[in-house]
Amino acid sequence: MSPRIPLEIIHLGTFLLGSDPDSLTHQFLDDDGETPVDMSDGVWTTEAMAEQLHVSSQPAGIGAGVTTLNAVTATITYPWVAADFETAGRFRLTLWAGNSPDGKRHGQEFEYSVVDAAGDAPTV
C-alpha cells in the first residue's frame, strides 16, 4: 500500500443553494507539477467521496456523481449532483484514481461552501 501523502486542498469558493455548476475536472501531475501522471499501466478506477464538515450526520446523496478518467491526460471528471448543493454548509470532496493491485494511488481534495441567498428569491 502506498503511504498517504498530505494533499493540498483546493478551495473552489462559495456556491448558492441549488447551484448547478459545470463538472469538476482535475489533472493529476507528477512531482514536477507539469507532467501528467503516467496512467498507461494496468486498470485504473476512480472514486469520489464527499462530506459536510463540522456536522454529526451527512446529507444524503452528496458525492454521488459518477467519476470518469482520461488515462492519457491523467484527468478525472466529477459531474456534480443536485445533493452536492442542497444543504448550506462547508464541504470537502475528494477525487481518487487508483491502480490495483499495483497500489498506485492519486487523490485531490477540494473544499467549497454552500450558502443561502440573502432575502427572498428573485423573480427574474
N, C-alpha and C positions, 0 to 999 in steps of 0.2 A: 504494500500500500504506500502511495506517495505521502510524504509529510504534508500537513496542512500549512499552506503558505498564507500569511496575512494578506488580505485583499484590500486594495484601495477602494473606498466606497465612492461611487459616482452619484452625485446629487442631481436629480432630474428636475427639481423645482416643485412648484405648487400647482395643483390642478383643482378645478371646481368639481363639486359633486356632480356625477353624471357625465363627466368628460368622456370623450371618445377619441383619444389621440391615435396617431399612426402607430404602427407596430414599432417595437423597440428592437434595434439591430446593434449588435456588438461584435467587434472583431477581436479575436484572441491573438496577441502578438508575442513573439519571442522576447527574451530578456533585453534585446537591443531596442525594443519599443517601436520597431519599424517593420520587421519581417513577420508575416503571418505564421502562426504555429503550424508545423508540419502535421497534417492530419491524413496523410496518404496511406498510412499503415493500419490494417485491422478495420474493425467495425466500430464506429463512434456513435454514441447515443447522447441525447440531450434531455435536460430536465429543467423546469422552473419551479422554484419554491418561494412562497411569499408569506409574509406575516405582518400583522399590525403590531407596532411597537407599543410597549407600556400598557397592555390590556391583559385581563385574565382569560378571556375567551376570544377566539378568532372569528372574523366574519366568514360566513360560508362562501366557498367558491373562489376566493382570491388565489391568484397564481395558477389558475386552471387553463390558461392558454396553452395550445399545443405548439411546442418549440420546433423549429426546423433548423437544420445545419447545412451550410455550404462548406464542405470539407476542403475544397480547392482554395477558397479565400479565408477559411477559418472564421466564418461569421455565423452567429446564431441569431435567429429572429424569434421574438416573442410577440404574438398578437394579443394585445390587451383584451381582457374580457370585462363585461359590464361590472361584475363584482369587484374588480380592482378599484373602482371609483364610486361605489355606492355608500361608503361609510367615511365620515370625516375622521381624520387622524394622520398619524405618521406611519409609513410603511417601508418595509425592506423586501426587495425582490432579488433573488439570487439565480443566475443562469449558470448551468453546469453543462460541460461536454466531457464525456469520458470514453475511454477505450479499454474495455475489459477483454481478456484477462491481463493485459499488459500493465494495467494500473496507472495509465496516463490520465491525468485529470486537469481540467482548467475550469475556473469559475470567476464570476464577476458579480459583485454586489452593487445594487442600486438602492437609493432611498428617495422617497418622494412623499409629499404631503397632499392631503385632500381636504379642502375646506368648503364650507357653505358660502354662497354669495351673500353679500350684505343686503339686507332688505328683502322685499318681495321679488319674485322672479319677474324679469322684464316682459313686456307684452310684445316686443319686437321679434 
